[in-house]
Amino acid sequence: MKYILQIFTGPWYAANHKPEEVIEKIGASTSRITVDKVIIGWNTDASAYQEIGAFLHGRGIKMLLWLPVFSEVSEVSEPDRAMDVFGKPVIPPIHQPGEDFLFGCPSSRRNVQIVKDIYERFFSGCGFDGVFLDKIRGQSFLAGVSGVLSCGCEKCRKAFWEKGVDIEAVRKEYEVRKDPFFDMAAYPMNGEFILKDVLAQRFFEAKEEIIADAVAELCQYFKSKGLIVGLDLFAPVISRFVGQNYALLTKHADFIKPMLYRKTTAPAGIGYEYALFERHAPNAQGRTEIRLDPSFLDTQLEAVSHAACEKYPGIEINYREDIARTDARYITESLAAVKSYGLEGAALCWNVMLAPKAHIDAIARMENDPCAIIPSQNPW
């Protein structure tokens, strides 16, 4: 099975690692498993990418820029901020090192141009073979109901209106109904839920269309430069809340990396995000029960398998005591499931620089002996 490595080099102006450290980590991995691509970013040190790229290209490995789109760009530009349907800015309650989770408006022509300008300004001469577009979504329940009921700025109100949705009516509907606004008529594991409230349902569908329109333009822009385009997506079961529709998005991409994070207790972690829905709409009816076991993983892989481009499900290989307590058994169990679906490969993410050697060793053993049983262990 082919693998993609994902490496976070640090935020825009603060490098987390020296190029030689990154090369050493990549080399240790590529000597054990088959690596096809490396997603790396988004620190702006061009010389580091040129050095790392030379190493990768010498081994026939493609280098893709990890490029955030609708959040994390406020340090290098001034995007039009996302507003909720109540007319207030969407403000996340947490920050993580290198990420602010401040989302911009997906209808803003200026915001789309900012992404293009960032690439041209910092990365166009670095030797990248492609781009990996991250944060191509709206805010989640991380910012409460305000997060998912966005964007409601004037540009988005116009965009929604053109798609048959009156944002003012959505606001009034939620204020009257509260949690029952999110009552489910059906919630299949592919995430394409159907809300009992017709207006609420159409709001989420239109949001998906608005985001997909912006992503399509960016995909076409980067493809016109001869670049590979990959997309970072929430797991199917939680994707609709943030405006990601697999069918609409995947027809514009070369590959996708669904974040099938079952051990992550932070944004994009499946259990984490679903718990936020339960917390902020506790009285909503018709929720499906989620158990983050191998059977659940199969439901997500089945949904992913129908995408119209290459599929590299993302599995956490980094270990963090606070938010990603992975172990060898979890990783090999997850990758064995990916392999069983005959997908193109898997992405080892979200930061290989934090991956214990034991995790890579376990993958190598699995590749050599698929029947190998990996015991649970302290990764360090």
C-alpha positions as CSV (number, residue, x, y, z in Angstrom):
1,M,0.0,0.0,0.0
2,K,1.2,3.5,-0.8
3,Y,1.5,6.1,1.9
4,I,1.4,9.9,2.1
5,L,3.4,11.5,4.9
6,Q,2.1,14.7,6.4
7,I,4.5,17.1,8.2
8,F,3.8,20.4,9.9
9,T,6.9,22.6,9.6
10,G,5.4,25.3,11.8
11,P,3.1,28.4,11.4
12,W,3.9,31.0,8.8
13,Y,6.8,32.8,10.4
14,A,8.0,30.3,13.0
15,A,9.8,27.1,11.9
16,N,9.4,24.1,14.2
17,H,12.1,22.0,12.6
18,K,15.4,22.4,10.7
19,P,15.4,20.9,7.1
20,E,17.9,18.3,8.1
21,E,15.6,17.1,10.9
22,V,12.7,16.8,8.5
23,I,14.8,14.9,6.0
24,E,16.1,12.6,8.7
25,K,12.5,11.8,9.8
26,I,11.3,11.3,6.2
27,G,14.3,9.1,5.4
28,A,13.7,6.9,8.4
29,S,10.1,6.3,7.2
30,T,10.8,5.8,3.5
31,S,13.4,3.2,4.3
32,R,10.6,1.1,5.9
33,I,7.4,1.8,3.9
34,T,6.5,2.9,0.4
35,V,5.9,6.7,0.4
36,D,4.4,8.3,-2.7
37,K,3.9,11.9,-1.5
38,V,4.8,14.2,1.3
39,I,2.4,16.9,2.4
40,I,4.4,19.7,4.1
41,G,3.8,23.2,5.3
42,W,3.0,25.9,6.0
43,N,6.0,27.8,7.4
44,T,7.3,30.2,4.7
45,D,11.0,29.4,4.7
46,A,11.5,28.8,0.9
47,S,15.0,27.5,1.3
48,A,13.8,24.7,3.6
49,Y,11.4,23.4,1.0
50,Q,14.0,23.6,-1.7
51,E,16.4,21.4,0.3
52,I,13.6,19.0,1.4
53,G,12.2,18.9,-2.2
54,A,15.6,18.0,-3.6
55,F,15.8,15.1,-1.2
56,L,12.3,13.9,-2.0
57,H,12.6,14.3,-5.8
58,G,15.8,12.3,-5.7
59,R,13.8,9.4,-4.4
60,G,10.8,9.9,-6.7
61,I,8.6,11.3,-4.0
62,K,6.3,14.2,-4.8
63,M,6.2,17.2,-2.5
64,L,2.8,18.9,-1.9
65,L,2.3,22.2,-0.1
66,W,0.0,22.1,2.9
67,L,-2.0,25.2,2.4
68,P,-4.9,26.4,4.6
69,V,-7.8,28.2,2.9
70,F,-10.6,29.5,5.0
71,S,-8.8,29.8,8.3
72,E,-5.2,30.2,9.7
73,V,-4.4,33.0,7.1
74,S,-5.0,36.0,9.4
75,E,-1.2,36.2,10.2
76,V,-0.3,36.8,6.6
77,S,-3.4,38.6,5.3
78,E,-6.7,40.2,6.3
79,P,-9.5,37.9,5.1
80,D,-13.1,38.8,5.3
81,R,-14.3,37.2,8.5
82,A,-17.2,34.8,8.7
83,M,-20.4,36.0,10.4
84,D,-23.1,33.9,11.8
85,V,-26.8,34.1,10.8
86,F,-27.3,36.4,13.9
87,G,-25.0,39.0,12.4
88,K,-22.1,38.4,14.8
89,P,-18.5,37.3,14.1
90,V,-17.9,33.6,14.6
91,I,-15.3,33.3,17.4
92,P,-13.8,30.0,18.4
93,P,-13.2,29.4,22.1
94,I,-9.8,27.7,21.6
95,H,-6.5,28.2,19.9
96,Q,-3.8,25.7,19.2
97,P,-0.1,26.4,18.4
98,G,0.0,27.5,14.8
99,E,-3.8,27.5,14.4
100,D,-6.3,30.2,15.2
101,F,-9.5,28.6,13.9
102,L,-10.7,32.0,12.8
103,F,-12.7,31.3,9.7
104,G,-13.3,33.5,6.7
105,C,-16.3,34.0,4.5
106,P,-16.4,31.3,1.7
107,S,-18.3,33.6,-0.6
108,S,-15.7,36.3,-0.5
109,R,-13.9,36.7,-3.8
110,R,-11.2,38.4,-1.8
111,N,-10.7,35.4,0.4
112,V,-10.2,33.1,-2.6
113,Q,-7.7,35.5,-4.1
114,I,-5.8,35.7,-0.8
115,V,-5.1,31.9,-1.1
116,K,-3.8,32.4,-4.6
117,D,-1.7,35.3,-3.5
118,I,-0.2,33.4,-0.6
119,Y,0.9,30.7,-2.9
120,E,2.5,33.1,-5.4
121,R,4.2,35.2,-2.7
122,F,5.7,32.5,-0.6
123,F,5.7,29.1,-2.3
124,S,5.6,29.3,-6.1
125,G,9.4,29.0,-6.5
126,C,9.9,26.2,-3.9
127,G,9.6,23.2,-6.2
128,F,6.2,21.9,-5.1
129,D,4.5,19.3,-7.2
130,G,1.1,20.1,-5.8
131,V,-1.0,21.7,-3.1
132,F,-3.0,20.2,-0.3
133,L,-5.9,22.5,0.5
134,D,-6.8,22.4,4.2
135,K,-9.6,24.2,6.1
136,I,-11.9,24.1,3.0
137,R,-14.9,24.3,5.2
138,G,-17.0,26.4,7.6
139,Q,-16.6,26.4,11.4
140,S,-18.0,23.5,13.4
141,F,-19.8,23.2,16.7
142,L,-16.4,24.2,18.1
143,A,-17.9,27.7,18.1
144,G,-21.3,26.5,19.2
145,V,-24.4,27.0,17.1
146,S,-22.9,30.2,15.8
147,G,-20.2,28.1,14.1
148,V,-22.5,25.9,12.1
149,L,-25.0,28.6,11.4
150,S,-22.6,30.5,9.3
151,C,-21.6,32.3,7.2
152,G,-24.2,35.0,7.3
153,C,-22.3,38.0,6.1
154,E,-23.8,40.2,3.3
155,K,-21.9,38.3,0.6
156,C,-23.2,35.0,1.9
157,R,-26.7,36.2,2.3
158,K,-26.7,37.1,-1.4
159,A,-25.1,33.7,-2.3
160,F,-27.7,31.8,-0.2
161,W,-30.6,33.8,-1.6
162,E,-29.4,32.9,-5.1
163,K,-29.7,29.2,-4.0
164,G,-33.2,29.7,-2.6
165,V,-32.3,30.2,1.0
166,D,-33.3,33.3,3.0
167,I,-30.7,33.7,5.9
168,E,-33.1,35.9,7.8
169,A,-35.7,33.2,7.7
170,V,-33.1,30.7,8.9
171,R,-32.2,32.9,11.8
172,K,-35.8,33.3,12.9
173,E,-36.5,29.6,12.5
174,Y,-33.6,28.7,14.8
175,E,-34.6,31.4,17.4
176,V,-38.1,29.9,17.5
177,R,-37.2,26.2,17.5
178,K,-33.8,26.2,19.2
179,D,-32.5,22.6,19.4
180,P,-35.3,21.0,17.4
181,F,-34.0,23.0,14.5
182,F,-31.5,20.1,14.3
183,D,-34.0,17.3,14.7
184,M,-33.0,14.4,12.3
185,A,-35.4,12.6,10.0
186,A,-32.5,10.4,9.0
187,Y,-28.8,10.3,9.9
188,P,-26.9,7.7,7.8
189,M,-23.3,7.0,8.6
190,N,-22.2,8.7,5.3
191,G,-23.1,12.0,6.9
192,E,-25.8,13.0,4.4
193,F,-28.3,13.6,7.1
194,I,-31.9,14.8,6.5
195,L,-33.3,17.3,8.9
196,K,-37.0,17.4,9.7
197,D,-37.0,21.1,9.2
198,V,-37.0,21.7,5.4
199,L,-35.5,25.2,5.7
200,A,-32.7,23.9,8.0
201,Q,-32.0,21.1,5.5
202,R,-31.8,23.5,2.6
203,F,-29.5,25.8,4.5
204,F,-26.9,23.0,5.0
205,E,-27.2,21.9,1.4
206,A,-26.7,25.4,0.1
207,K,-23.7,25.9,2.4
208,E,-22.1,22.8,0.8
209,E,-22.7,24.3,-2.6
210,I,-21.1,27.7,-1.7
211,I,-18.0,26.1,-0.3
212,A,-17.7,23.7,-3.2
213,D,-17.9,26.6,-5.7
214,A,-15.0,28.3,-4.0
215,V,-12.9,25.1,-3.8
216,A,-13.6,24.3,-7.5
217,E,-12.1,27.7,-8.5
218,L,-9.0,27.0,-6.4
219,C,-8.6,23.5,-7.8
220,Q,-8.9,24.8,-11.3
221,Y,-6.4,27.6,-10.6
222,F,-3.7,25.2,-9.2
223,K,-4.3,22.6,-11.8
224,S,-3.8,25.2,-14.5
225,K,-0.3,25.5,-13.1
226,G,0.3,21.7,-13.6
227,L,0.0,21.0,-9.8
228,I,-1.6,18.0,-8.1
229,V,-4.5,19.1,-5.9
230,G,-5.5,17.2,-2.7
231,L,-8.2,18.1,-0.2
232,D,-8.5,17.7,3.5
233,L,-12.0,16.6,4.5
234,F,-13.8,15.8,7.8
235,A,-14.9,12.2,8.2
236,P,-18.2,11.7,6.3
237,V,-20.4,11.3,9.3
238,I,-19.6,14.8,10.5
239,S,-18.8,16.5,7.2
240,R,-22.2,18.1,6.4
241,F,-22.2,20.3,9.5
242,V,-19.1,22.1,8.2
243,G,-20.2,22.4,4.7
244,Q,-18.3,19.6,3.0
245,N,-20.1,17.5,0.4
246,Y,-18.0,14.7,-0.8
247,A,-19.8,14.3,-4.2
248,L,-19.4,18.1,-4.9
249,L,-15.8,18.4,-3.8
250,T,-14.2,15.2,-5.1
251,K,-15.0,15.9,-8.7
252,H,-12.5,18.8,-8.7
253,A,-9.6,17.1,-6.8
254,D,-6.9,14.6,-7.7
255,F,-7.1,13.0,-4.3
256,I,-8.7,13.5,-0.8
257,K,-7.6,12.8,2.7
258,P,-10.6,12.1,4.9
259,M,-9.6,12.7,8.5
260,L,-10.7,9.3,10.0
261,Y,-9.4,10.4,13.4
262,R,-10.8,8.1,16.1
263,K,-8.1,8.9,18.7
264,T,-8.1,12.7,18.4
265,T,-9.7,14.7,21.1
266,A,-9.3,18.0,19.3
267,P,-10.8,19.7,16.2
268,A,-11.4,17.2,13.3
269,G,-11.4,14.3,15.8
270,I,-14.6,12.4,15.0
271,G,-15.7,11.8,18.6
272,Y,-14.7,15.2,19.6
273,E,-16.7,17.0,16.9
274,Y,-19.7,14.8,17.4
275,A,-19.7,15.4,21.2
276,L,-19.8,19.2,20.4
277,F,-23.0,18.6,18.4
278,E,-24.5,16.8,21.4
279,R,-23.3,19.6,23.8
280,H,-24.6,22.5,21.8
281,A,-27.9,21.0,20.7
282,P,-28.6,18.5,23.6
283,N,-32.4,18.3,22.9
284,A,-32.1,17.6,19.2
285,Q,-33.8,14.3,18.3
286,G,-32.8,11.6,15.9
287,R,-29.1,11.6,16.5
288,T,-27.3,8.4,15.6
289,E,-25.1,6.6,18.1
290,I,-21.4,6.5,17.3
291,R,-19.0,4.0,18.7
292,L,-15.4,4.6,17.4
293,D,-14.7,0.9,16.9
294,P,-13.6,-1.0,13.7
295,S,-17.2,-1.5,12.6
296,F,-17.7,2.3,12.6
297,L,-14.4,2.7,10.7
298,D,-15.8,0.4,8.0
299,T,-18.9,2.6,7.6
300,Q,-16.6,5.6,6.9
301,L,-14.4,3.7,4.5
302,E,-17.5,2.5,2.7
303,A,-18.7,6.1,2.3
304,V,-15.2,7.3,1.2
305,S,-14.8,4.5,-1.3
306,H,-17.4,6.1,-3.6
307,A,-15.5,9.4,-4.0
308,A,-14.7,10.4,-7.6
309,C,-11.0,10.7,-7.1
310,E,-8.1,8.9,-5.4
311,K,-8.7,8.2,-1.7
312,Y,-6.0,8.3,1.0
313,P,-7.8,8.1,4.3
314,G,-5.9,9.9,7.0
315,I,-4.9,8.1,10.2
316,E,-3.2,9.8,13.1
317,I,0.4,8.5,13.4
318,N,1.6,11.3,15.7
319,Y,1.4,10.8,19.4
320,R,0.3,13.6,21.8
321,E,-0.5,12.8,25.4
322,D,-3.1,15.6,25.5
323,I,-5.0,15.1,22.3
324,A,-3.8,12.1,20.3
325,R,-3.0,9.0,22.4
326,T,-2.4,6.7,19.5
327,D,-0.7,3.3,19.8
328,A,0.6,0.7,17.4
329,R,-2.5,-1.5,17.5
330,Y,-4.8,1.4,16.7
331,I,-2.7,2.4,13.7
332,T,-2.3,-1.1,12.2
333,E,-5.9,-1.9,12.8
334,S,-6.9,1.3,11.0
335,L,-4.5,0.8,8.1
336,A,-5.5,-2.9,7.7
337,A,-9.1,-1.7,7.3
338,V,-8.0,0.9,4.6
339,K,-6.1,-1.8,2.8
340,S,-9.1,-4.2,2.8
341,Y,-11.2,-1.6,0.9
342,G,-8.6,-1.6,-1.9
343,L,-8.2,2.2,-1.8
344,E,-5.1,3.9,-3.3
345,G,-3.3,4.2,0.0
346,A,-3.4,6.0,3.3
347,A,-2.1,9.3,4.7
348,L,0.0,9.2,7.9
349,C,-0.9,12.4,9.6
350,W,-1.3,15.0,10.9
351,N,2.4,15.4,11.8
352,V,4.9,12.6,11.2
353,M,7.5,14.6,13.1
354,L,5.7,13.6,16.3
355,A,5.3,10.0,15.3
356,P,7.1,7.5,17.6
357,K,9.5,5.1,15.9
358,A,7.4,2.2,17.2
359,H,4.5,3.4,15.1
360,I,6.5,3.3,11.8
361,D,8.0,-0.1,12.9
362,A,4.5,-1.5,13.4
363,I,3.4,-0.3,9.9
364,A,6.5,-1.9,8.4
365,R,5.8,-5.2,10.2
366,M,2.2,-5.1,9.0
367,E,3.3,-4.6,5.4
368,N,5.7,-7.5,5.6
369,D,3.3,-9.7,7.5
370,P,-0.4,-8.7,7.3
371,C,-1.3,-11.2,9.9
372,A,1.1,-9.7,12.5
373,I,-0.6,-8.9,15.8
374,I,0.5,-5.6,17.2
375,P,0.2,-5.4,21.0
376,S,-0.9,-2.2,22.7
377,Q,2.0,-0.4,24.2
378,N,3.4,2.9,25.4
379,P,4.6,4.5,22.1
380,W,7.7,6.0,23.6
